[in-house]
Amino acid sequence: MDKLSMALGMSTLEANFGLARINFDFSLYKVEAPKEYRELGEVLTARRRDAAESGSYHVTVRKLNALFEHTLPPIPRLVSAYGLRSSKIARMASDKNKGSSAGATHAPMYRIFPEHSGIDGTNIWAAATSGEQAVALHLLACMLARLWPPTEATSIWVELVAERKKRVQEGREAPTLACLAAIQVNITREQLAEWDAGARAWLRIADKAMERQQKQLMLIIGNVDIAVNAKMDVYDSVLQAWTSSLHAVENMLCDVPQTVQSGAVLLALSAWHLYPNLFVLGETSPKAVDLADGLMEPTAVLTLGLQNAHEHKSGDGVYWSLPLAYLRYYGPSIVSRRTMGSHSSRISFDQFLQIVLGCALRDGGFGDMDVTEAASLICGLYNELCTPSDSHHKDEALRARPRDEKLADSQKFTWLAPLARAASILLGSRGEELESSMRLIGYGKRRCNTLLGASLTPTGPVFGLGTPQAFLRALNGRESAIESIRKMIQDTLGTTTNEVYIIRYKVAENVFAYASGAGTLHRWSAVQLATDEKQDRISPDAIQIRKYGLHDSEVQQQFLVWFNPPSTFRQERIPRLAHLATKENLDSGKSSLAPKKKRKSKKRETQDNFELPSIILERIFGSADNDDDVALYGPPEHIDPSLYVFRHKDVAEALRKGLLYIPTAKKLLNSGSFRTPSMKLRDSLRVVQAAATVYEHLPDATVSIDITSHSIEDVQWVNRKRGGRLASDTGIFLDLADTFACIACFELGIPTIQPAGLGDVMALSIGNSIYISRYLLSDPTEKFRANEVRRIEGNIGKPGLAFMIPPKNPMVKTLANDTWNVITHATFDGKLENNFDATSLHLSFTDYVLPVDLGTHGFQDREAFFVESLVSIHDRGTWIADLDVMAAIRSELLSIVEIDFRKAHGDRFSVGQTAARVGAGSSTLPTCEYQEKKKRPQVTREQNQALHTGFGFPTTSVDCWNELLDPSLQTSVIRVHGNWLGRLGAAVLSVQLGFKTYVLPLECEDACRHCVGALMKHGTDKRRDVIIC
């Protein structure tokens, strides 16, 4: 009977497969999105809506839905609530982008790539227009994207699809007819990677929009260690986590309280941005957490018990281990373990600096100092050391140094800048922000052992300033040193110590004075004894201290012998001892004491018979090679150098009281001696500061926390500059290729991006970000740093990191013969107009894609690649030309004209005041006669007209693109005044056509005879130059 049932089942399955072979076009099936999602659809660009409704996203989600819909529970409440949440997030993000682009500074960002900018909700819209159950596929994509990196998440998707097909074909799971049809079609790895990328882009947008509640939830998750599940079969593990999360959240939306049994539901809530009220069973007393989510019923509480936490918590939060069989082309499955704690895998750059601060507190000699006190101390040091001021210099000539010299001096401490910024953020944080910062700092201390480079020599307290040699040298005067030493002894041994400590300090050449180091302060002034070579003195540099005698040893000044000390310090009477040091003792670092041998001399016998009480003290610190150092001597039997150091509070107090002599402190911190910061630590922090300079212009960008697993010194965009070491103490200066490599490293969390091949890159796209060279976003004459990059929200719709490069030989429109009747070439009349207001720039791509070598091999997915990108000029929808903006900017044919207005308008701006543009030539005009005269009320109308009606040589107006493509035989003036996009396109196209091109500054409100005449004197003799005004 069983065999008969099995045979009937197989016959039915074969019949179903036969029906499924009918050609089923998944792109034809489309439903109207639920009303809760419509607001999301309204903010998507037309390109993204097309991809979601009828493009690749739509086909992928329909195939996946056909495969898995039968395995999923009904979730009507979750579908509705998620639509409302998604629409709210889309509205918030869209409003923010509109606000950012409203100002003149940000407006260009959203004009050059309009089809690709804005929020990316393609993944959600594709699911919403494919049926309610398809939304669950988007939810799973978000869960996987939250925890797993792109290559691993894609591998999980590939295995899910393959295993689902296999189980259905083997009859282990009952299929639907749509499922059978889906089995017959291929879902490519590229389609699944695109599906995963869409979810990642959405997560970044949603995390930012729901930042407050997301941080609250993540802080709670960070307090538990709980697995998603223990299954080691990818299909079973993912399906269980997926379905159990759908069940739990659907029940909470139906006002049914839930208890966390695994980490799956916590992972889901963090990925779906839904926030129920929590009841946390802590180690002490239970705690209710109100996350104030209007979509969740207040009584549908999620109870989170800590009974599953390990006895020794690692702080991992939710973790998930899976064997990935589809990650590599060849080899066994790779078991990967991913965690989600109090922080997500994406953090802001400021949060990255908090982690760096934690590393620096560990490696910089701050020990167990309170974190907030350490932050205050770092801020104080930075303000003193890095302010371009010489107020601390005693020498008036030094105080009067040029500002550039002072600035260069302060730039030597750029390595302190990222720490000061992180410390300042910490000190300004309150509540949850403070808790988050403390967790990140703790993470840096515990987990990021190699981020700033491992040093074999430990740094002394407070970057080495707490070591006695450094601290005492840095103090402002010997009295401060004496007071500090006495306070250090008191803090170390207490106020009631009976031990004898002597402080030696220099008062004149070869003359020293002494002070008591403990107890009541006593001082002894020194007087040099007259030497008598006939007498056998104790030593030739013996000195007499008032009525007491002190003697410095001749050998390395290691010991100090005090004859006949005061009664307070007097010990038992012992024969006078002299210090004998042999070569063997010195080589081994040891010293010996022995009685001095008696001589037969009568005088010597007399002296030797005269016994005095004595105290032998050993040098604790103070350089034997530098008599200017203050030295401390103490009892030899109590010498432990680790006890006699200045604490963090000593340095902080000296800084607060103004006792530090800043010029000396600067030299010490940059010297690498006295256990001050090692070269490796300082170099690593300079690399961090170079990255901070890049991210200064990218306030909403996030970075991968995986970068903290590597040494920051290993990043290739630094090694190329210094050949293994920094070339300068004043910082690292990056070109545009270095900047893109820097951004790519922080986006992917790996240090192996090589800048050498990035010279032609104009932009890169990843997640929900497009990073664009400022050259593509600005008028050609605008001033900015040559390596400046800006970020817009959006992407080009490709998974991974895409470096956008131009084609080698951009094409230009060829004019037909019948265009002669629309080309006027009128004589330029001096009027500045904008006749290119219908010009727009558009981005498109060819099929050329080249993977970037990241130093890893055998993996099936490409994490980074070059994509050939076309920036095209369109005029009223008609294609004019493709542009290579970066090549034109670097071309010698392009001259950016600068006018020195200093004579006419005070110091309006100075030539070269901002960073130079790469490669572009520069022509400087001394003073604009027209701009100067038009301010004068006495100028006549005739004089005014004469200034700008002609240039003294033939010029032709260019008022449309055809007139540039078919140029006149005279100098051309392109009239695109005030239109930065048109001026950029005109300049680049003119250079591509081979013309010497001059771009007048926007400050020229009218073109005058003086400006253009002087300009052409600086130009070539050819009369077919182009002027853009």
MIDOLUM-658683 format. One line per field, with one value per residue (C-alpha): x, y, z; residue in one letter. Coordinates in steps of 0.02 Angstrom, whole numbers. Last residue first. Layout:
BEGIN
east: (X,...)
north: (Y,...)
up: (Z,...)
resn: (a,...)
//
This chain:
BEGIN
east: (1582,1667,1802,1855,2013,2005,2119,2280,2418,2402,2336,2407,2377,2204,2161,2218,2098,1960,1969,2004,1873,1738,1633,1497,1459,1637,1635,1579,1756,1801,1837,1970,1979,2115,2015,2042,1862,1880,1932,1775,1668,1739,1718,1543,1483,1550,1480,1311,1302,1362,1231,1268,1323,1314,1365,1505,1627,1716,1882,1871,1860,1685,1649,1535,1518,1517,1381,1284,1286,1189,1225,1408,1449,1593,1745,1854,1988,1983,1875,1707,1550,1608,1707,1644,1467,1520,1619,1469,1353,1468,1565,1541,1449,1605,1569,1562,1740,1818,1717,1754,1939,1956,2122,2276,2214,2278,2281,2283,2309,2215,2324,2244,2160,2260,2203,2131,2221,2308,2254,2195,2014,1910,2054,1998,1877,1967,2147,2119,2007,2134,2043,2065,2045,2038,2135,2094,2203,2332,2211,2185,2006,1972,2031,1921,1765,1770,1609,1485,1409,1252,1106,937,817,803,993,1080,1261,1317,1414,1445,1505,1617,1603,1755,1732,1723,1654,1654,1561,1614,1765,1923,2047,2080,2200,2065,2087,1953,1833,1811,1639,1604,1418,1402,1328,1220,1228,1144,1193,1065,1058,892,959,1095,1071,1123,1169,1319,1312,1476,1407,1488,1471,1341,1393,1220,1206,1027,1033,1193,1111,1069,1242,1218,1319,1415,1378,1530,1593,1705,1873,1935,1765,1739,1764,1639,1707,1565,1562,1449,1278,1225,1077,1173,1154,1069,1100,1230,1407,1543,1727,1868,2039,2077,2024,1894,1874,1741,1804,1742,1569,1540,1468,1572,1735,1682,1718,1565,1526,1360,1282,1136,1237,1389,1429,1594,1633,1755,1883,2020,2167,2098,2225,2363,2243,2253,2110,2186,2134,1966,1804,1709,1651,1806,1924,1820,1821,2010,2034,1924,2030,2194,2137,2089,2257,2292,2402,2465,2517,2649,2776,2823,2866,2765,2839,2820,2854,2778,2642,2600,2590,2455,2323,2369,2296,2411,2438,2256,2293,2143,1995,1934,1895,1758,1653,1604,1587,1440,1416,1298,1431,1535,1638,1735,1747,1903,1987,1944,2033,2192,2167,2157,2318,2400,2341,2428,2588,2586,2561,2696,2821,2797,2709,2821,2919,3056,3102,2990,3042,2873,2798,2958,2975,2795,2813,2966,2871,2722,2809,2685,2637,2480,2374,2260,2406,2497,2338,2308,2488,2477,2305,2374,2503,2686,2802,2904,2823,2874,3055,3063,3208,3168,3331,3432,3353,3312,3385,3286,3363,3313,3388,3503,3655,3612,3710,3669,3485,3364,3274,3288,3471,3528,3552,3689,3670,3822,3876,4054,4217,4382,4508,4506,4551,4697,4758,4754,4857,4988,4997,5000,4838,4674,4563,4389,4256,4146,3985,3937,3840,3744,3697,3784,3908,3934,3970,4092,4183,4203,4115,4181,4077,4163,4107,4142,4139,3966,3881,3698,3573,3545,3394,3314,3482,3543,3661,3846,3900,3772,3827,3736,3737,3714,3806,3865,4032,4097,3979,3902,3948,3845,3915,3817,3865,3825,3828,4010,4052,4160,4202,4385,4337,4360,4513,4688,4777,4921,4798,4712,4540,4441,4266,4119,3975,3801,3638,3540,3350,3227,3042,2963,2926,2984,3094,3214,3298,3471,3573,3697,3846,3935,3871,3740,3583,3563,3442,3457,3304,3343,3233,3256,3125,3024,2857,2712,2635,2602,2720,2659,2550,2681,2822,2725,2686,2870,2915,2783,2839,3021,2976,2866,3010,3125,3034,2888,2872,2910,3079,3001,2865,2981,3112,2983,2872,2699,2722,2740,2580,2483,2576,2722,2699,2741,2885,2847,2711,2561,2478,2334,2200,2298,2218,2043,1938,1952,2001,1909,1752,1761,1768,1618,1522,1563,1503,1337,1309,1346,1224,1094,1100,1217,1358,1462,1612,1609,1602,1749,1849,1817,1873,2025,2074,2056,2164,2307,2394,2387,2520,2653,2520,2547,2724,2665,2533,2662,2773,2626,2580,2749,2855,2831,2819,2988,3068,2990,3080,2982,2875,2710,2610,2676,2509,2450,2342,2390,2487,2379,2208,2262,2327,2166,2059,2165,2149,1961,1947,2056,1943,1792,1872,1925,2108,2140,2292,2308,2474,2438,2403,2244,2179,2229,2129,1974,1996,2004,1837,1763,1838,1737,1583,1626,1644,1468,1440,1385,1399,1278,1322,1257,1288,1257,1368,1423,1499,1555,1589,1667,1602,1737,1836,1809,1712,1695,1545,1422,1449,1428,1422,1317,1342,1226,1250,1138,1224,1412,1450,1562,1462,1545,1405,1327,1158,1009,936,940,756,680,493,412,260,101,17,73,10,142,125,141,315,356,510,451,575,517,656,665,781,958,1026,901,735,697,516,511,387,378,494,479,625,619,804,818,652,706,872,781,655,793,894,803,664,611,442,288,137,-16,-84,-115,40,132,68,128,299,314,251,360,511,478,459,625,732,664,688,864,917,834,908,1082,1100,1198,1049,1087,969,979,1101,1094,1222,1129,1168,1205,1025,972,1092,1033,851,888,999,861,735,841,903,738,778,962,932,797,912,1053,933,859,1026,1061,894,929,1101,1027,911,1056,1159,1012,999,1187,1181,1055,879,854,685,611,594,490,359,347,328,188,99,116,243,238,406,510,456,635,603,530,678,805,719,716,897,956,856,914,1094,1097,1019,1149,1289,1216,1218,1399,1458,1359,1412,1294,1199,1083,1085,1016,873,839,829,710,595,601,548,407,340,309,164,67,80,205,182,233,387,451,412,513,669,658,656,816,807,862,990,1006,891,939,1126,1191,1052,1047,1222,1216,1091,1203,1291,1147,1032,876,971,987,804,748,858,786,608,645,720,571,444,532,542,357,314,417,335,160,202,278,119,11,122,141,-46,-78,57,1,132,270,317,193,261,437,468,336,390,570,524,412,547,677,564,512,691,748,621,431,367,525,643,514,488,676,697,547,624,546,456,279,310,344,183,91,151,6,-117,-63,32,-70,-29,91,118,189,372,354,327,270,308,217,343,243,107,233,306,131,111,278,223,59,149,271,128,38,196,223,45,61,225,144,0)
north: (4188,4047,4104,3989,4006,4000,4150,4059,4169,4087,4164,4285,4433,4360,4382,4562,4602,4500,4587,4764,4764,4714,4557,4597,4525,4463,4383,4219,4195,4186,4013,4012,3867,3826,3722,3536,3476,3386,3553,3638,3492,3507,3696,3694,3557,3648,3815,3736,3659,3820,3926,4107,4160,4030,4141,4047,4176,4114,4177,4178,4047,3997,3833,3690,3592,3757,3834,3671,3684,3847,4032,4044,4228,4271,4379,4482,4587,4754,4686,4763,4833,4814,4965,5083,5068,5124,5269,5323,5308,5416,5363,5490,5368,5260,5078,5046,5102,4962,4820,4892,4906,4728,4726,4615,4475,4302,4157,3982,3814,3661,3515,3478,3631,3722,3727,3893,4058,4035,4205,4313,4349,4504,4593,4773,4789,4874,4846,4673,4617,4499,4415,4228,4142,3952,3895,3730,3674,3608,3467,3408,3473,3403,3228,3230,3287,3155,3202,3117,3232,3318,3202,3283,3295,3484,3492,3339,3330,3156,3083,2905,2773,2623,2517,2471,2337,2302,2159,2030,1873,1692,1692,1600,1742,1883,2029,2155,2151,2262,2177,2257,2299,2361,2346,2535,2648,2804,2970,3130,3313,3447,3596,3686,3848,3859,4038,4119,4297,4413,4558,4609,4617,4456,4448,4321,4143,4103,3914,3854,3853,3753,3605,3518,3442,3337,3377,3237,3223,3191,3023,3002,2920,2824,2799,2878,2783,2747,2640,2524,2446,2295,2268,2381,2501,2661,2725,2863,2988,3113,3122,3249,3224,3350,3297,3461,3565,3696,3858,3875,3922,3766,3785,3641,3468,3365,3439,3399,3217,3112,2986,2901,2825,2710,2550,2581,2700,2778,2938,3017,2877,2909,2900,2748,2618,2665,2693,2509,2449,2324,2400,2311,2370,2384,2564,2616,2549,2621,2794,2790,2727,2869,2993,2918,2936,3118,3164,3141,3243,3155,3253,3373,3245,3210,3064,2941,2769,2612,2686,2851,2897,2725,2660,2786,2742,2560,2547,2441,2578,2564,2390,2280,2221,2401,2407,2279,2419,2468,2655,2774,2936,3072,3205,3176,3337,3304,3125,3162,3260,3118,2997,3100,3109,2919,2906,3030,2921,2771,2870,2929,2752,2679,2816,2774,2895,2953,2816,2939,2959,2965,3146,3214,3214,3282,3425,3478,3471,3583,3714,3698,3737,3648,3733,3815,3763,3653,3572,3538,3466,3352,3291,3252,3173,3052,2993,3038,2893,2829,2664,2578,2624,2511,2563,2527,2444,2581,2717,2871,2996,3106,3202,3365,3364,3507,3399,3294,3134,3059,3085,3096,2953,2842,2881,2781,2851,2804,2883,2921,2934,3000,2909,2998,2856,2865,3048,3025,2875,2976,3113,2990,2911,2723,2714,2636,2550,2624,2515,2430,2467,2382,2432,2332,2376,2221,2321,2441,2300,2216,2380,2399,2527,2573,2692,2751,2704,2791,2668,2657,2757,2708,2814,3001,3064,3174,3201,3291,3195,3169,3111,3095,2978,2993,2846,2822,2980,2884,2850,3002,2978,3137,3182,3277,3350,3440,3605,3708,3581,3552,3484,3343,3356,3297,3145,3090,3200,3131,3294,3343,3381,3511,3555,3705,3651,3708,3780,3702,3767,3648,3652,3579,3545,3452,3270,3194,3246,3356,3484,3496,3623,3596,3689,3629,3783,3862,3814,3633,3518,3371,3305,3199,3062,2987,2862,2894,2898,2983,3078,2927,2822,2849,3005,3086,3039,3112,3271,3294,3268,3391,3528,3506,3511,3665,3749,3697,3799,3774,3586,3493,3432,3363,3273,3196,3125,3075,2976,3053,3142,2971,2979,3010,2882,2798,2708,2524,2476,2329,2429,2348,2455,2577,2450,2299,2267,2316,2205,2260,2444,2484,2397,2493,2656,2600,2553,2720,2813,2718,2754,2938,2947,2855,2986,3132,3168,3328,3252,3104,3215,3317,3160,3098,3264,3272,3095,3135,3293,3217,3145,3319,3366,3418,3533,3653,3692,3716,3837,3936,3950,4003,4133,4217,4212,4355,4243,4169,4341,4384,4237,4173,4065,4013,4140,4058,4021,3902,3804,3621,3594,3687,3645,3467,3443,3509,3399,3248,3287,3307,3140,3056,3125,3059,2888,2872,2824,2637,2642,2805,2758,2789,2609,2581,2760,2763,2605,2677,2840,2743,2663,2836,2891,2754,2827,2995,2907,2842,2657,2512,2333,2378,2432,2364,2189,2099,1950,1845,1672,1593,1409,1390,1243,1140,1197,1272,1415,1500,1563,1429,1303,1425,1337,1446,1530,1666,1792,1913,2017,1998,2076,1931,1885,1777,1675,1660,1739,1624,1677,1857,1861,1979,1994,2075,2175,2184,2297,2458,2396,2425,2548,2700,2648,2726,2621,2600,2493,2403,2342,2188,2196,2137,2026,2096,2030,2156,2197,2277,2389,2349,2435,2399,2447,2290,2246,2281,2193,2043,2020,2029,1900,1782,1793,1648,1614,1794,1801,1870,1974,1956,2123,2070,2169,2066,1907,1963,2003,1829,1731,1824,1801,1614,1599,1682,1605,1431,1454,1519,1375,1239,1301,1336,1172,1206,1231,1315,1462,1652,1636,1738,1843,1984,2164,2222,2190,2324,2451,2404,2438,2611,2652,2603,2709,2865,2833,2794,2897,2852,2667,2673,2743,2623,2477,2525,2519,2351,2281,2337,2258,2089,2089,2139,1994,1878,1936,1917,1741,1696,1635,1505,1442,1268,1276,1433,1339,1206,1342,1423,1254,1240,1126,998,972,812,765,754,895,1001,968,1008,1169,1229,1178,1277,1432,1432,1397,1545,1658,1606,1641,1814,1847,1790,1903,2052,2046,1954,2023,2161,2103,1933,2009,2140,2007,1907,2059,2086,1906,1929,2071,1938,1872,2032,2015,2066,2255,2264,2156,2267,2421,2355,2316,2476,2583,2677,2854,2999,3009,2892,2971,3148,3122,3300,3400,3327,3373,3543,3609,3577,3745,3846,3789,3686,3526,3480,3520,3415,3274,3285,3285,3130,3040,3080,3033,2870,2825,2859,2760,2613,2617,2621,2479,2379,2396,2332,2184,2141,2142,2030,1901,1730,1597,1555,1389,1403,1575,1508,1462,1571,1717,1694,1695,1848,1937,1912,1964,2124,2171,2144,2259,2271,2351,2370,2417,2537,2617,2637,2725,2838,2898,2840,2967,2917,2731,2757,2855,2711,2579,2584,2578,2402,2393,2352,2184,2126,1961,1986,1982,1803,1739,1559,1452,1287,1171,1185,1073,934,961,941,776,718,765,672,517,529,536,390,287,334,287,120,82,120,0)
up: (-982,-1072,-1193,-1335,-1439,-1627,-1656,-1626,-1557,-1386,-1228,-1101,-1216,-1245,-1061,-1055,-1195,-1117,-950,-1011,-1148,-1025,-1000,-874,-702,-690,-517,-598,-657,-841,-911,-1047,-1169,-1295,-1415,-1449,-1465,-1298,-1221,-1287,-1225,-1048,-1039,-1114,-996,-843,-900,-935,-761,-679,-768,-717,-892,-1029,-1174,-1259,-1331,-1485,-1554,-1744,-1881,-1824,-1740,-1801,-1638,-1541,-1650,-1639,-1450,-1448,-1415,-1466,-1496,-1612,-1580,-1696,-1607,-1516,-1377,-1410,-1327,-1147,-1089,-1222,-1154,-980,-1048,-1153,-1003,-900,-746,-605,-489,-468,-431,-618,-630,-527,-603,-775,-747,-678,-588,-606,-719,-673,-795,-724,-806,-750,-699,-531,-458,-327,-146,-92,-72,-239,-304,-163,-127,-94,-10,-38,-181,-324,-278,-206,-347,-423,-564,-591,-758,-757,-908,-995,-1140,-1018,-978,-800,-789,-963,-914,-757,-851,-986,-1074,-1190,-1322,-1384,-1346,-1374,-1226,-1232,-1237,-1169,-1116,-1066,-921,-978,-856,-884,-727,-624,-494,-308,-204,-343,-295,-320,-207,-262,-238,-116,-144,-179,-368,-445,-566,-740,-809,-987,-1024,-1049,-918,-907,-815,-874,-883,-927,-1044,-1067,-992,-1124,-1187,-1024,-1066,-1050,-1170,-1251,-1428,-1492,-1681,-1733,-1774,-1846,-1858,-1884,-2076,-2084,-1996,-2161,-2177,-2022,-1868,-1785,-1599,-1491,-1429,-1278,-1316,-1165,-1086,-914,-749,-611,-470,-418,-245,-232,-308,-453,-446,-481,-304,-205,-68,-122,-57,-94,-136,-118,-183,-275,-126,-167,-264,-399,-572,-663,-585,-467,-447,-567,-504,-326,-362,-326,-189,-225,-70,-32,-37,-146,-288,-337,-432,-554,-563,-691,-570,-480,-537,-415,-270,-215,-106,19,186,207,289,125,148,246,114,-29,51,68,-110,-173,-75,-134,-315,-281,-204,-20,95,251,404,468,524,345,232,332,325,220,51,102,-20,-88,90,132,2,30,204,312,443,495,560,526,629,650,463,497,575,399,373,366,270,330,365,207,191,351,293,190,331,451,334,345,534,545,445,563,708,634,609,789,855,741,782,965,1080,1224,1312,1360,1177,1022,995,941,1115,1191,1068,1094,1284,1271,1171,1292,1457,1570,1734,1665,1814,1709,1618,1779,1854,1704,1705,1890,1869,1741,1864,1879,1897,2043,2083,1920,1953,2108,2218,2401,2453,2369,2478,2374,2250,2131,1988,1902,1729,1678,1712,1561,1536,1705,1669,1814,1897,2049,2089,2239,2414,2538,2709,2817,2999,3013,3050,3070,3067,2878,2881,2998,2904,2745,2822,2880,2711,2717,2619,2671,2542,2516,2592,2461,2370,2209,2055,1927,1747,1681,1580,1727,1849,1731,1701,1890,1998,2170,2274,2434,2606,2772,2913,2994,3130,3142,3045,3044,2944,3075,3158,3003,2891,2937,2765,2627,2487,2319,2201,2014,1966,1813,1900,1996,2141,2207,2388,2515,2678,2812,2891,2738,2599,2555,2385,2322,2138,2155,2257,2437,2450,2459,2489,2376,2235,2341,2276,2339,2381,2269,2372,2367,2439,2548,2555,2677,2644,2788,2749,2586,2441,2538,2430,2352,2257,2118,2046,1889,1797,1907,2005,1951,2040,2159,2251,2405,2475,2649,2707,2863,2770,2859,2713,2604,2499,2320,2338,2451,2334,2187,2284,2325,2142,2083,2203,2152,1966,1985,2076,1934,1802,1679,1679,1518,1577,1736,1638,1509,1627,1757,1637,1639,1472,1391,1289,1450,1557,1469,1303,1299,1184,1068,981,896,763,787,739,801,970,918,1032,1211,1210,1048,1107,1270,1174,1072,1228,1310,1156,1156,1340,1311,1166,1271,1406,1373,1253,1248,1336,1217,1062,1127,1160,983,909,1024,974,789,810,910,756,679,805,681,609,753,695,516,580,677,524,417,549,535,695,819,972,926,920,1089,1168,1317,1204,1280,1178,1022,939,805,929,916,1077,1202,1131,1097,1272,1348,1237,1283,1470,1459,1369,1501,1637,1542,1525,1706,1710,1715,1604,1507,1426,1243,1193,1296,1289,1105,1066,1152,1057,894,940,971,804,719,801,724,557,573,603,494,558,695,870,1035,970,806,775,628,628,464,435,264,165,80,-71,-243,-318,-150,-52,-106,35,180,350,466,634,700,841,934,1069,1051,1219,1266,1419,1549,1626,1456,1427,1408,1575,1516,1476,1348,1364,1212,1264,1162,1289,1205,1035,902,758,872,926,1094,1137,1316,1411,1568,1682,1789,1941,1969,1831,1709,1649,1513,1474,1303,1214,1030,906,721,611,503,522,709,740,638,728,894,831,775,937,1015,1140,1162,1246,1160,1205,1090,1034,853,802,933,850,678,754,830,680,553,667,684,495,453,591,551,363,388,499,395,231,300,395,555,668,834,820,812,956,1114,1206,1291,1339,1160,1111,1236,1162,987,1033,1101,952,831,926,906,729,644,488,488,511,377,243,282,288,119,31,109,49,-129,-122,-72,-223,-336,-267,-298,-479,-504,-431,-564,-534,-669,-725,-710,-521,-538,-637,-503,-373,-474,-479,-291,-210,-69,13,15,-161,-225,-348,-208,-96,-232,-284,-104,-82,-234,-188,-8,-61,-179,-48,81,-44,-75,112,122,-20,44,228,348,497,438,257,307,406,271,135,246,259,71,46,172,63,-70,35,-1,-190,-323,-317,-133,-164,-306,-203,-57,-159,-259,-101,-148,-81,-190,-329,-478,-606,-552,-576,-609,-528,-352,-300,-384,-254,-105,-90,-159,-22,-53,-83,100,135,-12,47,222,157,54,203,315,181,141,325,349,193,254,426,351,232,375,475,332,288,473,500,348,394,330,370,246,163,19,-28,-51,-233,-315,-207,-261,-444,-423,-321,-457,-602,-514,-468,-648,-726,-733,-574,-470,-611,-683,-512,-492,-660,-628,-466,-303,-193,-247,-221,-35,-15,-98,24,148,3,-41,-206,-360,-433,-567,-654,-828,-773,-714,-892,-877,-1031,-1000,-920,-761,-830,-858,-687,-616,-706,-639,-463,-483,-545,-400,-277,-357,-348,-167,-123,-213,-126,42,0)
resn: (c,i,i,v,d,r,r,k,d,t,g,h,k,m,l,a,g,v,c,h,r,c,a,d,e,c,e,l,p,l,v,y,t,k,f,g,l,q,v,s,l,v,a,a,g,l,r,g,l,w,n,g,h,v,r,i,v,s,t,q,l,s,p,d,l,l,e,n,w,c,d,v,s,t,t,p,f,g,f,g,t,h,l,a,q,n,q,e,r,t,v,q,p,r,k,k,k,e,q,y,e,c,t,p,l,t,s,s,g,a,g,v,r,a,a,t,q,g,v,s,f,r,d,g,h,a,k,r,f,d,i,e,v,i,s,l,l,e,s,r,i,a,a,m,v,d,l,d,a,i,w,t,g,r,d,h,i,s,v,l,s,e,v,f,f,a,e,r,d,q,f,g,h,t,g,l,d,v,p,l,v,y,d,t,f,s,l,h,l,s,t,a,d,f,n,n,e,l,k,g,d,f,t,a,h,t,i,v,n,w,t,d,n,a,l,t,k,v,m,p,n,k,p,p,i,m,f,a,l,g,p,k,g,i,n,g,e,i,r,r,v,e,n,a,r,f,k,e,t,p,d,s,l,l,y,r,s,i,y,i,s,n,g,i,s,l,a,m,v,d,g,l,g,a,p,q,i,t,p,i,g,l,e,f,c,a,i,c,a,f,t,d,a,l,d,l,f,i,g,t,d,s,a,l,r,g,g,r,k,r,n,v,w,q,v,d,e,i,s,h,s,t,i,d,i,s,v,t,a,d,p,l,h,e,y,v,t,a,a,a,q,v,v,r,l,s,d,r,l,k,m,s,p,t,r,f,s,g,s,n,l,l,k,k,a,t,p,i,y,l,l,g,k,r,l,a,e,a,v,d,k,h,r,f,v,y,l,s,p,d,i,h,e,p,p,g,y,l,a,v,d,d,d,n,d,a,s,g,f,i,r,e,l,i,i,s,p,l,e,f,n,d,q,t,e,r,k,k,s,k,r,k,k,k,p,a,l,s,s,k,g,s,d,l,n,e,k,t,a,l,h,a,l,r,p,i,r,e,q,r,f,t,s,p,p,n,f,w,v,l,f,q,q,q,v,e,s,d,h,l,g,y,k,r,i,q,i,a,d,p,s,i,r,d,q,k,e,d,t,a,l,q,v,a,s,w,r,h,l,t,g,a,g,s,a,y,a,f,v,n,e,a,v,k,y,r,i,i,y,v,e,n,t,t,t,g,l,t,d,q,i,m,k,r,i,s,e,i,a,s,e,r,g,n,l,a,r,l,f,a,q,p,t,g,l,g,f,v,p,g,t,p,t,l,s,a,g,l,l,t,n,c,r,r,k,g,y,g,i,l,r,m,s,s,e,l,e,e,g,r,s,g,l,l,i,s,a,a,r,a,l,p,a,l,w,t,f,k,q,s,d,a,l,k,e,d,r,p,r,a,r,l,a,e,d,k,h,h,s,d,s,p,t,c,l,e,n,y,l,g,c,i,l,s,a,a,e,t,v,d,m,d,g,f,g,g,d,r,l,a,c,g,l,v,i,q,l,f,q,d,f,s,i,r,s,s,h,s,g,m,t,r,r,s,v,i,s,p,g,y,y,r,l,y,a,l,p,l,s,w,y,v,g,d,g,s,k,h,e,h,a,n,q,l,g,l,t,l,v,a,t,p,e,m,l,g,d,a,l,d,v,a,k,p,s,t,e,g,l,v,f,l,n,p,y,l,h,w,a,s,l,a,l,l,v,a,g,s,q,v,t,q,p,v,d,c,l,m,n,e,v,a,h,l,s,s,t,w,a,q,l,v,s,d,y,v,d,m,k,a,n,v,a,i,d,v,n,g,i,i,l,m,l,q,k,q,q,r,e,m,a,k,d,a,i,r,l,w,a,r,a,g,a,d,w,e,a,l,q,e,r,t,i,n,v,q,i,a,a,l,c,a,l,t,p,a,e,r,g,e,q,v,r,k,k,r,e,a,v,l,e,v,w,i,s,t,a,e,t,p,p,w,l,r,a,l,m,c,a,l,l,h,l,a,v,a,q,e,g,s,t,a,a,a,w,i,n,t,g,d,i,g,s,h,e,p,f,i,r,y,m,p,a,h,t,a,g,a,s,s,g,k,n,k,d,s,a,m,r,a,i,k,s,s,r,l,g,y,a,s,v,l,r,p,i,p,p,l,t,h,e,f,l,a,n,l,k,r,v,t,v,h,y,s,g,s,e,a,a,d,r,r,r,a,t,l,v,e,g,l,e,r,y,e,k,p,a,e,v,k,y,l,s,f,d,f,n,i,r,a,l,g,f,n,a,e,l,t,s,m,g,l,a,m,s,l,k,d,m)
//
